[in-house]
Amino acid sequence: MIDYKLIDKYPTPMYVFDINKLKDRIDYLKSKLINCNIVYAVKANTFIPKEIENDIDRFEICSPGEFDICNRLKINHDKMVISGVYKDEVTIDNMMKNYEIGKYTIESLEQFKLLEKLSKKYKKKIHVLVRLTSHNQFGVTEEEVKYIIKHCKNIIIDGIEYFSGTQKTSLKKVEKEVLYIKEFVSSIEDEFNIEIKEIEYGPGLPVHYFQDEEFNEDEFLSEVNRLLDTLKDKKLLLEIGRGIAASCGYYITKIVDMKTNKNGNYVIVDGGINHLVYYGQTMAMRIPHYDLYPQRTSEIKTYNIYGSLCTINDIIVKNISSSELKLGDKFIFKNVGAYSSTEGISLFLSRNLPSVLLFKDNKFIVVRNNINTSDINYPNY
């Protein structure tokens, strides 16, 4: 548990990622999803991969930038899965020439041709996963999977990938997907007399961000585990991003102004919706989990919390009931470990990017200082 008194020495707004809580979360998922290997989607949070390298089995990397981050962190290349809908030749050529990457994914016939070409060029038998589409821009069709199997020469097809979205609360949908994957894999094994060794599945585990949500995660994960048991004859890997990272994160922002008019009490904080992202962006209409620091006992009032952007859309929370707030009080918004630090409209209004801190061994480690975005937005004639 973070000691909020320790945050006073650091400027707001800022993100804090609690590494002990992160590791506990991974242990919890492993205890519920037995016989599964865990793949962490780096896009969920790029600040934590090195901290969990020994706790997960692979890293799903979807861009050259994510590869650069993991490479500079000296993440084991054998643990990398190079994924993504766009793989440019220069980047993949560099990877194949200079590194022994664990796996590549194939998301199109063009990617298949590229990997075949470069594998032949460097005389490397690379290992791949073929991503089966869930009928969107990702992956290839069933017929294209068969085409790839028929025509591959320089690559080794280890398995099939299948993802179909996030925040998935329907067990019926999970059951339908697992059955579909099992039947398709069995069909291509029979048709081509091959063995598909691995299945990487993105179950889209839900994260519940708001106070009015009721959800029994123990029961949900137990049922997911039961459904996955039908795939136990394969090496099963679960790709999880949000479900791993969300709970470890805190966004801390300070009250910098207050005003009252006929429509209510307004609080202005030094952060805003450019930094704070929850799935669905419904924060203003629903109340996320948060703490106030310092806490005090006084008359309860109703407040509307706004950020410091010059737009009426910068509404963080409406109509919260709280003891009397004062200038300098801090809001600590919880469950922001996934996406919030990278998905927000951070360059809007040229405000600074928040600092990023890791909380580890009961102390803070600054891994990114505040960054002045006016340099990025400046037209450098």
N, C-alpha and C positions, 0 to 999 in steps of 0.2 A: 504494500500500500504506500502510495506516494505521500510524503509529509509535505502538505501544502505550504508550510512555513518556509520550506527551502526554496520555493519559487520566487520569493520576494527579491532575490538578488539578480534575477534575470529579467530582461525587458520583454514586455508583451507587445503584440501577440506572439504566441509560440506554440509549437507542438511538443508534446512529451510522449515518448514511447517506452512503456514499462516492460523491460526485457524479462523479468521474472514472471510477470503475468502472461507474456507471450509464450514462454516455454511451458508454463502450466497449461495454457490453452492447447498447445500441440500434444502434450501428454494426455489431456482429457480426450481429444479427438482420437488418438491412438487407442485409448482404453475402450472407446465405444465402437470404433470402426476397425475391428480386429481383422487380421489377415490382409490388410490393405497397406500399400506403400503410399506415403504422402508426398505430393508434388506441390511446391509452393509457386504460385503465380507472382512473379517479381513485380508486375505492374501494380499490384495492390499496395505495395509500400517498398520503395527502393532503399530505405535507410536501415533495414533490418536483416538482409540476407546473411551477412557474415555472422550475426549473432545466433542464427539457427542452422548453420551449415551442418552441424553434427546431429541435429534433431529431425531433419527431414531427408527424404531420399533423392529428390531432384529439384531443380529450379526450371520453371517454364519461362523462357526468355523470348520476348516478342518484338524486339527492336534492336537496331545497332547500339542505341544509347544504353539500353538495359544490359547488353552484352559488355559494353565498355565498363559499366559500373561493376558488374560481377567479376570481370577480368581484373580490374584494378584492385578489387577486394581479395583477389587470389582465390576465388571460389574454384573448387576442383572442377576441371573441364569435363570430367567423366560424369558429373552430376548435372550437366547442362542439357536441356532440351531446347534447341533453336527452333522456335515456332513463329507464328505470325502470318498474316495474309499477304504481306509483301516482303519478299526476300530479293534484295538487289544483288547483282552478280559480283560487284566489287567487294561487298561485305562478306558474302559467302565464300568467295575465292580466298580472301584473307584468312577467314576462319579455317578453311580446309587446308590451306597451305601451312599455317603456323601452329595449329592446335589440334589436339585429339579430342574432338567434341563427342560427348556421349551419344546424343541422338539429334537428328534433324526431323522435322515434320514435313509432310507433303500436303499442301492445301490447294494445289491446282496442277493441271497437266504441265503448265509452264515451269512450275517449281520442280516437278518430276524431271523434266528435260534438263533443267539447270543442274540439279544434283547428280544426275547421271553423267552429264558432261564434265563436271568438275571432279567427280569421283574417278572418272577415267583419266583425266588430266594428271591428277596427283597419285594415281595408282593406289587409291585407298578404297577399301570395302567399307563404306560408311553404313551406319545403322539408322533406319528411319522408322517413323510411325506415320501411317497414312490416316489423315483426318477425314472421317466420314461426315458429310454435311448433315445438319439438322434443318436444311432447307432455308438457308440464309447465305450471306456472302462468304461464310467460312466453309472450308473443306471441299471434298469432291463427292460426286454421286456414286451410287453402288456400281454402275457400269464403268465409271472411271477408275474405281478401285480395282476392278477386274482387269481393266486395260493395263494399269500400272503393274499388277502382278504378272501379267503375260509378257510384258516388254522390259522388265527390269533386268539389267545385266551387271551393273557395277555397284548396285546398292543391295543391302540386306534388309528386307522388310521384317521387322521384329513384331510389329503390332498395329492395332487400330486405335485411333483417338476418336472420342465423341463428346462434344459439349453442346448444351442447348439452352444456356441462359443462366441467370443468377437469381437469388432470392426465391428459390424454389421450395414452396411449402407443401406442395401436393405429392403425397406418397404414391398416389395412383399414377402420376406422371413419371416418377422415378421408376416404378414397377414396369410401366410400359416401355421406358427407354432401356432398362436392363434386359428385358425380354427381347427387344429389337436387336440390341447389340449381340446377345447370345446367339440368336437365330441367324443373323447375318454372318457372324464369324464362323459358325458351324457350316453354313452353306458354302463359303469360299474355301474352307478347309477341305470339304468333300469334293468340290468342283475341281480344285487345282492340286489336290493331294499334298497340301502343305500344312505346316503347323504355325498358327498364330500364337506366339508366346506371351504377348502382353496386351492388355487393354488399359488404356488411359481414359478415364471417365471423369468429366466435370459435373458433379452432382448439383452444383449451384446451391450449396448449403446456405440457409437463410441467416441473416443477422437481424435482430430486433432492436431497433433504434429508439423507439418512443415509449413513453410511460404507460400509454393505454393499451399496449399489446400484451396478450397473454399467450405464452408458448412454453410447452414442456419439452425442452431440448433433449433431455435424457430419453424420453419415450420416442421422440422423433428419430434420433440417431440409432436407437436400438432397432427400430423398424427398417431404417435404411440399411443397416448392417445385415439384417435378415434377408432383405431383397438382394443385396450384393453377394450373398452366399451362393447364389446360382452361378456365379462367375469364378468360383474359387479354384477351378481347375487351371486357370490362367494366372499369370502374375498380374495382379490388379493394382493399378495406381490411381489414386484420387487426386485430381488437380483442384486445389483449394487456394483461394486468395483472400477474399473478403472474410470467409469463415475462420481463417487463421489470424489475420492481422487486426481486425476491427477492434476487438475488446482491449487491446494493449494501448490504445491511443487516447490522448487528451489534447484538447485545444483550449488554450488559456488566453482570455482577453479581458481587458480592464475597462471599467466605466470611466469615461473621460468627460461626459457631459450629461446633464439631466434637465428636463423641462416638463412643464405641465400646461395643458390647454384644455379647452372644453371637451376634447375627445379622449383625454386620459393622460396618464403619466408616461413619459418617454425617456428611455435610457439610451445613450449613445456609447458604444464601446469602440475600442481602437482596432478591432478586427472587423469581420463582416462575412457576407456570403461568398466573397472572393477567396476565402480560406477555409470555410466550413461547409463541407459537402456530405450530406446524408443521401442514401439511395432514394430516388424519387423527388428530392428537393421539396419536401413538404414540411419543413421545419416550422414555418410561420403558422401553419394550421394545427400542428401537433407539437407536443412538448417532449424534447429529447431528454435523456438522462443527463443530469448535470449536478454540480455542487456549487455552492457559493463560498467564497473566502474573503474576509473572515465571516464566520457565522455569528449572528447575534439574535437576541430575543427582543422583539418589539412589535408594534402594531403591524398587522398584515395589510398590505396594499396590493393593487393590481398594476402591473407594468407591461409595457411593450418594449422589446429589446431590438434596437436597430444598430446596424454597423455604420462604418464611417465613409461609405461610398455615397457619392452624390446621385443617388437614384432611389426612387420610392420602392424599388424591388428589394432593397437591402434590409429585409425584415428577417430577423433571426427567430424570434419567438414572440407571439402575441398573447397578451392577457395571462401572464403568469402571476400567481399569488406568492408573495414573498414578504418576509420581514423587511423593514425599511432599508432601502439601498442607499449607499453613499458613494461619492466620487472616490475612485481608487479601488473600490471593491472589484473582485475578480470573479468571472464566471469560468468554471472548469467544465467544459462539455466533454462527455465521455463517448466511448466507442467510435473514435475517429481515426483508428489506426489504419484503416483501409481507404485508399484513394484520396482522402481529404487534402493531404499535403501536396498532391500533384494534379488533381482533377479540377480544382477551382479556377475561376477566371482571374488568376493571380496578377496579371499585368494591368487590369482595369484600374484607371485613375492613378497609375504610376505610384502606388503605395508600396512600401517595402515588403519583400517576402518575409514571412515569420522565421524566426530561428527554429532549429530543430534540436531537441535534446533527447538523449537516451537516459533512462533511469535504471541503473544497474548497480548491484551491491550497495544499495542505500545511498547512492550518490549520483549526481547528474554529470553527463558527459555531453558537451556541446559538439554536435557533429555538423552543424551549419549555422553560421551567424546570420543575422538579418542581412538581406541583400537589397541594395538600392536598385529598383527597377527603372528609375528614370534614365539610367544609362542604357538600358535595353530599349526603351521606347524613344530615345533621342534620335532624331534624324541626322546622322553623322555625315554632313555634306563634305 
